[in-house]
Amino acid sequence: MTETTFPEPTQEQAALIARVRRMMLIAALTSALAVSVVLIAIGYRFYRAEGSPVATTDITAALPKGARIVSTGIAGDSLVVTLDVGGTTEIRTFDAKTLKPSGKLRFVSEP
């Protein structure tokens, strides 16, 4: 078998090869830095999450006598419960994380 021999590169070719290698090194380092930043951001978000989704809270809320729940919903960071209390509509809001009451709105008819 014969081996192919390549001639030595000229001075211009050697300079071009060195320049291409330097540009490839810069591109590789930039890509590695970008991947590192993304992984750090994901890790930061993962470990800085507020509260734990596994934590549970048992709370008993007392309703007025004769009241019934018409609907429930989530609005932002609030749990909204609509009640029918003896023919009047009442909306109660609770903090979704702590389940503590945050407000009450009662609707009555004008005389």
Steps between C-alpha positions, in 0.01 A plus 500: 500500500608845433451777746394841386732769614382853533733785430586736784260796512630832390535784747167651387323165532645442848380845610153427360484163679605663830237772454224240433606300807488814715151587369380142568637520856316828559174351365537189718569705814203727427271199455625340822441827686145528362414142601646562847290815547182315402573212738577743784174688436301175506670387820441837664130492411469141622658560840347845560138388443271641768329246719473134434224353284494198733412703811131478588287707732177382662265788574131492586306809403162553667216614276203700623191294581305414183783600268603294201801522271400611151844497335873508563788630293857624494586862424874570509622400846150485646241229547152642435188338649151621406231432759121525501400609850122517535446649154794744508823438317828519688853464362781400734865504398786306656876513445577194286831424678394538863121459463446794736194718429593813308163661428123481494255662258126487564234590241159616622203647317416864559159561654 
